Amino acid sequence: MTRRFLSLLIGLIIPYASVMLGIYHFRFSTEFILGFPPLYFWVFLWFFLTTICISTAWLLDKKDYQDE
């Protein structure tokens, strides 16, 4: 697996799939997490986790460009 594909996987596919699967999983939930419905909590959580994923992907891809 090349670093470029790995950075695409980490930066784009994982956050997208996680949000979509969370929407599917939490759509009928009635409990609350820290005062939010679980679906809203999941989407807000992925705002921050997506930032971490994109930063990691950028660092991996940056190393690939430095090798050239």
C-alpha positions as CSV (number, residue, x, y, z in Angstrom):
1,M,0.0,0.0,0.0
2,T,1.6,3.3,-1.0
3,R,1.7,6.3,1.2
4,R,-0.5,8.3,-1.2
5,F,-3.3,5.7,-1.0
6,L,-2.9,5.5,2.8
7,S,-3.2,9.2,3.1
8,L,-6.3,9.2,0.9
9,L,-7.8,6.4,3.1
10,I,-7.0,8.2,6.3
11,G,-8.0,11.7,5.2
12,L,-11.1,11.1,3.2
13,I,-12.5,7.6,3.3
14,I,-12.4,6.9,7.0
15,P,-14.1,10.2,8.1
16,Y,-16.8,9.9,5.4
17,A,-17.5,6.2,6.2
18,S,-17.6,6.9,9.9
19,V,-20.1,9.8,9.6
20,M,-22.3,7.8,7.3
21,L,-22.3,4.7,9.4
22,G,-22.9,6.8,12.5
23,I,-25.9,8.4,10.9
24,Y,-27.3,4.9,10.0
25,H,-26.6,3.5,13.4
26,F,-27.8,6.4,15.6
27,R,-30.8,7.5,13.5
28,F,-33.5,6.2,15.9
29,S,-31.7,6.5,19.2
30,T,-33.5,8.4,22.0
31,E,-30.9,8.6,24.7
32,F,-28.6,11.7,25.3
33,I,-24.8,12.0,25.5
34,L,-23.7,15.1,27.3
35,G,-27.0,16.7,26.6
36,F,-27.0,16.0,22.8
37,P,-28.8,13.3,20.9
38,P,-26.3,10.6,19.9
39,L,-26.5,11.4,16.2
40,Y,-25.5,15.1,16.8
41,F,-22.8,14.1,19.3
42,W,-21.4,11.6,16.7
43,V,-21.3,14.3,13.9
44,F,-19.8,16.9,16.2
45,L,-17.2,14.4,17.4
46,W,-16.2,13.7,13.8
47,F,-15.5,17.4,13.2
48,F,-12.5,17.1,15.5
49,L,-11.6,13.6,14.5
50,T,-11.7,14.6,10.8
51,T,-9.2,17.3,11.5
52,I,-6.9,14.8,13.1
53,C,-7.3,12.4,10.2
54,I,-6.6,15.1,7.6
55,S,-3.5,16.3,9.5
56,T,-2.2,12.7,9.7
57,A,-2.8,12.3,5.9
58,W,-1.0,15.5,5.2
59,L,2.0,14.5,7.2
60,L,2.1,11.1,5.4
61,D,1.8,12.8,2.0
62,K,4.3,15.5,2.9
63,K,7.0,12.8,3.5
64,D,6.2,11.4,0.1
65,Y,6.9,14.8,-1.5
66,Q,10.1,15.3,0.5
67,D,11.5,12.0,-0.9
68,E,11.2,13.3,-4.5
